[in-house]
C-alpha cells in the first residue's frame, strides 16, 4: 500500500470511528455512501408500470426525477404529477387539475421535464392560451400524501415562478402582424415568437459550463416551433436557448400579506396561468442566456439533464426535420454540451447567412434576421460547445442552406424514450421512460446507445 493510500485509509477509519461515537451505525454509513445507481442495482429497481395511475392523466410520460435518498421517483404526465415509491412500485400520491392537459386547448396546461433540487421537485409548466405564461413549478414532496390531490385545493405545497424571458419571447410578434387582440404572437402561428419560442420544456440544476465555482444554477430550455411546413421559412429557430436562473432568488416562499420572502416564488393558483397580466415584481429574470446551435429541433429540448458524474449537460430532442440533418430526421437525438469548455462569444446567427436558392425563402429569412439587430448590428452572444459523441471526430462544417459553419454532433436515440423522461443516476445508469406508461433502468455507452437493465 502506498503512503497516500495509507493516509486515505486512516482518514476513513477516523471518520467511521467518530460517526459511531455520535450514534451512527456502520449500516447507516454504508447506505449514505451509496450512489443512486448502486441503490437501483442492489434493490433491482428495474421497471415500473404506472398505467393504472397515469391513465387518469393526459398524454404520455413527460419528465422523471428522483429524490436524493432514492426513496421516491416523480413522473409528470402533462397535467398531473405522480409520486412513485421505488421500493414497492406503488404510486402513493399525485397532484392534478392543472388544466385540460393540452398545449392547444384554452386554459390547457403542460407539465414537462422534472428536476429534484434541495428537497423540492421542479418542473416546466406552460399555459400557452390564453395566459401565454411559462413557469417553473415547485412541488413540496412532503405535501403529496394522497392520490388525486387537486392543486387548487392545496393550501401549500405547490408554488410557481413566472419566468420573464420565455414569456416575453413567446409573446413577441417581431415585425409580423399578430392576429391576437392583445397584440402578441399566437400559439402555433408561424408569425412572431422570438427564436421560434414555443414555451419551455427542459429543466435541470447544474454548475455552469466552464465555471470553476461550485455554485448551482437552474437551467431552463426553450421549446422550439418546428412542427410543420409553415415553419420551413424560419431560420431564426436553429438554436436551443437555455436561460440561467439563480435558485437563491426563489428559495423562500413569498407572503403577500407581509411582503416577506422572494416575490417571485408564489403559491400557484389556476388564475395565475390563464391571466395574461402579472405584477412587476412577480416575474424572475435570467442571470444569463446560453445559445446551443443544433439546427432546428421539433419542440426543442424535451428533457435537459445534467450528467451526475461529469459537468456535461445533455439535450434530449425529437427529430430534426430540415434538409441537411437527415441522420436525425427519423429518430430522436441527444446533443451533449461540453461542461468543461465554457462558452464562446460569437455573432448571433438568426438567418443572415442564409443561402437558400429560393429567393422568396431567402428574403424572408433575411427580413426576419433584421429583427434581431441591436443598434444596426447582430449582437455577440454566449455559444456553448457540443461534444462529438459519435466516435467519428466531427469537425465544423457549413450546415445545408443555413450558411452557418459550426460543429454539430448528436446521437440517434432509438424510439421515444429519453424525450419522454430521463434522470441520471451516475455511472452511466439512468431511469428513462420505457414507453408512455413505464419507467425502466437503462445503461448507456460512450456513444449514447441505451441498453435495458434487468428484466422488463
Residue pairs with C-beta under 8 A, 6 or more apart in sequence:
1 9
16 26
16 29
19 29
20 26
34 42
35 308
35 425
35 426
35 427
36 66
36 70
36 308
36 425
36 426
36 429
37 425
37 426
37 427
37 429
38 427
39 45
39 70
40 46
40 70
40 425
40 429
40 431
40 441
41 429
41 441
41 453
43 86
43 87
44 454
45 70
45 86
45 431
45 441
46 440
46 441
46 453
46 454
46 455
46 456
47 434
47 438
47 439
47 440
47 441
47 454
47 455
47 456
48 73
48 84
48 86
48 89
48 438
48 439
48 440
49 89
49 437
49 438
50 75
50 82
50 84
50 91
50 437
50 438
50 439
51 437
51 438
52 91
53 82
53 91
53 94
53 147
54 61
54 75
54 77
54 80
54 82
54 436
54 437
55 437
56 80
56 94
56 96
56 148
57 77
57 78
57 79
57 80
57 82
57 96
57 101
58 77
58 78
58 79
58 80
58 100
58 101
58 102
59 77
59 78
59 101
59 436
60 77
60 78
60 416
60 420
60 433
60 435
60 436
60 437
61 75
61 76
61 77
61 420
61 421
61 433
61 435
61 436
61 437
61 438
61 439
62 76
62 77
62 78
62 110
62 111
62 112
62 113
62 114
62 302
62 420
62 421
63 75
63 76
63 111
63 112
63 113
63 114
63 123
63 124
63 203
63 303
63 421
64 73
64 74
64 75
64 76
64 114
64 421
64 422
64 423
64 431
64 432
64 433
64 439
65 73
65 74
65 114
65 115
65 116
65 121
65 423
66 72
66 73
66 74
66 86
66 116
66 423
66 425
66 431
67 73
67 74
67 116
67 141
68 116
70 86
71 85
71 86
71 87
72 83
72 84
72 85
72 86
72 92
72 141
73 84
73 86
73 423
73 431
73 439
74 81
74 82
74 83
74 84
74 114
74 116
74 121
74 139
74 141
75 81
75 82
75 84
75 114
75 421
75 439
76 82
76 111
76 112
76 113
76 114
76 123
76 421
77 111
78 101
78 102
78 109
78 110
78 111
79 96
79 97
79 98
79 99
79 100
79 101
79 108
79 109
79 110
79 111
80 94
80 95
80 96
80 98
80 101
80 111
81 94
81 95
81 96
81 111
81 114
81 121
81 123
81 139
81 144
82 91
82 93
82 94
83 91
83 92
83 93
83 94
83 141
83 144
84 90
84 91
84 92
84 439
85 91
85 92
91 147
92 147
93 144
93 145
93 146
93 147
93 149
94 144
94 146
94 147
94 148
94 149
95 139
95 144
95 149
95 150
95 151
95 154
95 157
95 158
96 148
96 149
96 150
96 151
97 150
97 151
97 152
97 270
98 109
98 111
98 125
98 151
98 270
98 273
99 105
99 107
99 108
99 109
99 127
99 270
99 273
99 274
100 106
100 107
100 108
100 109
101 108
101 109
101 110
102 108
102 110
103 110
103 126
103 128
103 187
103 199
104 128
104 129
104 187
104 188
105 129
106 129
106 130
107 127
107 129
107 130
107 131
107 270
107 273
107 274
108 127
108 128
108 129
109 125
109 126
109 127
109 273
110 124
110 125
110 126
110 128
110 199
111 123
111 124
111 125
111 137
112 123
112 124
112 125
112 126
112 200
112 201
112 202
112 203
112 302
112 303
113 123
113 124
113 201
113 202
113 203
113 204
113 221
113 302
113 303
113 304
113 421
114 121
114 122
114 123
114 203
114 421
114 423
115 121
115 122
115 123
115 203
115 204
115 205
115 218
116 122
117 205
117 216
117 218
117 247
118 247
118 251
119 140
119 141
120 138
120 139
120 140
120 141
121 138
121 139
121 141
122 136
122 137
122 138
122 139
122 203
122 205
122 218
123 136
123 137
123 139
123 203
124 134
124 135
124 136
124 137
124 199
124 200
124 201
124 202
124 203
124 220
125 134
125 135
125 136
125 137
125 160
125 268
125 273
126 134
126 135
126 199
126 200
126 223
127 133
127 134
127 135
127 273
127 274
128 170
128 187
128 198
128 199
129 187
130 274
130 276
131 272
131 273
131 274
131 275
131 276
132 167
132 170
132 171
132 184
132 187
132 276
133 162
133 167
133 272
133 273
133 276
133 278
134 162
134 163
134 166
134 167
134 170
134 199
134 200
135 160
135 161
135 162
135 163
135 268
135 272
135 273
136 160
136 161
136 163
136 203
136 218
136 220
136 245
136 250
136 284
137 158
137 159
137 160
137 268
138 158
138 159
138 160
138 161
138 250
138 265
139 157
139 158
140 156
140 157
140 158
140 159
142 157
143 154
143 156
143 157
143 158
144 157
151 157
151 158
151 268
152 269
152 270
156 267
158 267
158 268
159 253
159 265
159 266
159 267
159 268
160 266
160 267
160 268
160 272
161 245
161 250
161 264
161 265
161 266
161 284
162 264
162 272
162 278
162 282
162 283
162 284
163 200
163 220
163 243
163 245
163 283
163 284
163 286
164 283
164 284
164 285
164 286
165 243
165 285
165 286
165 289
166 197
166 199
166 200
166 220
166 222
166 243
167 283
168 194
169 193
169 194
169 195
169 197
169 222
169 241
170 185
170 193
170 194
170 197
170 198
170 199
171 184
171 185
171 192
172 184
172 185
172 192
172 193
172 194
172 197
173 183
173 184
173 185
173 191
173 192
174 185
174 191
174 192
174 193
174 194
174 368
174 371
175 367
175 368
175 370
175 371
176 185
176 191
176 192
177 191
178 184
178 185
178 186
178 189
178 191
178 192
179 186
179 189
179 191
180 186
182 276
184 192
185 191
185 192
185 193
186 192
187 198
188 225
190 225
190 228
190 230
190 231
190 233
190 234
193 225
194 236
195 222
195 224
195 236
195 237
195 239
195 241
195 350
196 224
196 225
196 226
196 231
196 234
196 236
196 237
196 296
197 222
197 223
197 224
197 225
197 241
198 222
198 223
198 224
198 225
198 299
198 300
199 222
199 223
200 220
200 221
200 222
200 223
201 221
201 222
201 223
201 299
201 300
201 301
201 302
201 303
201 304
202 219
202 220
202 221
202 242
202 300
202 301
202 302
202 303
202 304
202 305
202 315
202 316
203 218
203 219
203 220
203 221
203 304
204 218
204 219
204 304
204 305
204 306
204 313
205 216
205 217
205 218
205 219
205 247
205 306
206 216
206 217
206 219
206 306
206 311
206 313
206 339
207 213
207 214
207 215
207 216
207 217
207 311
207 339
208 215
208 217
208 244
208 288
209 290
209 311
209 313
209 337
209 338
209 339
209 340
209 341
209 342
209 343
209 384
209 385
210 339
210 340
210 341
210 342
210 343
211 342
216 247
217 244
217 245
217 246
217 247
217 287
218 244
218 245
218 246
218 247
219 242
219 243
219 244
219 245
219 290
219 304
219 306
219 313
220 242
220 243
220 245
220 304
221 240
221 241
221 242
221 243
221 300
221 301
221 304
221 315
222 240
222 241
222 242
222 243
222 300
222 301
223 299
223 300
223 301
224 237
224 239
224 240
224 241
224 296
224 297
224 298
224 299
224 300
225 231
225 234
225 237
225 299
226 234
226 237
226 296
226 297
226 298
226 299
226 300
226 321
226 322
227 298
227 299
227 321
231 237
231 296
232 322
232 361
233 361
233 364
233 365
234 296
234 351
234 365
234 368
235 350
235 351
235 354
235 365
235 368
235 369
235 402
236 350
236 351
236 365
236 368
236 369
236 371
236 372
237 296
238 293
238 294
238 295
238 296
238 349
238 402
238 404
239 291
239 292
239 293
239 294
239 349
240 291
240 292
240 294
240 297
240 300
240 301
240 315
240 317
240 335
241 289
241 290
241 291
241 292
241 300
242 289
242 290
242 291
242 292
242 301
242 304
242 384
243 286
243 288
243 289
244 286
244 287
244 288
244 289
244 290
245 284
245 286
245 287
246 287
249 262
249 264
249 284
250 262
250 264
250 265
250 284
251 262
251 265
252 260
252 261
252 262
252 265
253 261
253 262
253 265
253 266
253 267
254 260
254 261
254 262
254 263
254 264
254 265
254 266
255 261
256 266
263 279
263 281
263 282
264 281
264 282
264 283
264 284
266 272
266 282
272 278
288 382
289 381
289 382
290 343
290 382
290 383
290 384
291 348
291 381
291 382
291 383
291 384
292 315
292 335
292 337
292 383
292 384
292 386
293 349
293 383
293 404
293 406
293 408
294 315
294 317
294 320
294 335
294 386
294 408
294 410
295 320
295 322
295 324
295 325
295 399
295 402
295 408
296 320
296 321
296 322
296 325
297 315
297 317
297 318
297 319
297 320
297 333
298 317
298 318
298 319
298 320
298 321
299 317
299 318
300 317
301 315
301 316
301 317
302 316
302 317
302 318
302 418
302 419
302 420
303 316
303 418
303 419
303 420
303 421
303 422
304 313
304 314
304 315
304 316
305 313
305 314
305 316
305 422
305 423
305 424
306 312
306 313
306 314
306 424
307 313
307 314
307 339
307 424
308 424
308 425
308 426
309 424
309 426
309 427
309 428
310 339
311 339
311 340
312 336
312 337
312 338
312 339
312 387
313 336
313 337
313 339
314 334
314 335
314 336
314 337
315 334
315 335
315 336
315 337
316 332
316 333
316 334
316 413
316 418
316 419
316 422
317 332
317 333
317 334
317 335
317 410
317 419
318 332
318 333
318 419
319 328
319 329
319 330
319 331
319 332
319 333
320 328
320 329
320 333
321 329
322 400
323 400
323 401
324 399
324 400
324 401
324 402
325 399
325 400
327 412
328 410
328 412
331 412
331 413
331 414
331 415
332 412
332 413
332 414
332 415
332 416
332 417
332 418
332 419
333 410
333 411
333 412
333 413
334 389
334 410
334 411
334 413
334 418
334 448
335 386
335 408
335 409
335 410
336 386
336 387
336 389
336 411
336 448
337 384
337 385
337 386
337 387
338 384
338 385
338 386
338 387
341 384
341 385
342 385
343 382
343 383
343 384
343 385
344 382
344 383
344 385
345 380
345 381
345 382
345 383
346 380
346 381
346 383
347 378
347 379
347 380
347 381
348 372
348 378
348 379
348 380
348 381
349 378
349 402
349 404
350 368
350 369
350 372
350 378
351 365
351 366
351 368
351 369
351 402
352 365
352 366
352 369
352 378
353 402
353 403
353 404
354 361
354 362
354 365
354 366
354 369
354 401
354 402
354 403
355 362
355 401
355 402
355 403
356 362
356 365
356 401
357 401
369 378
372 378
372 379
373 379
385 407
386 407
386 408
386 409
386 410
387 409
388 394
388 407
388 409
389 409
389 410
389 411
389 446
389 447
389 448
390 409
390 410
390 411
390 447
391 446
391 447
394 407
394 408
394 409
395 407
396 405
396 406
396 407
397 405
397 406
397 407
398 404
398 405
399 405
399 406
399 408
411 447
411 448
411 449
413 419
413 448
413 450
414 450
416 433
416 435
416 436
417 432
417 433
417 434
417 442
417 450
418 430
418 432
418 433
418 450
419 433
420 433
420 435
420 436
421 431
421 432
421 433
421 439
422 430
422 431
422 432
422 433
423 430
423 431
423 432
424 430
425 431
425 441
428 443
428 444
428 445
429 441
429 442
429 443
429 453
430 441
430 442
430 443
430 444
430 450
431 439
431 440
431 441
431 442
432 439
432 440
432 441
432 442
432 450
433 439
434 440
434 452
434 456
440 452
440 453
440 454
440 456
441 452
441 453
441 454
442 450
442 451
442 452
442 453
443 450
443 451
443 453
444 450
444 451
445 451
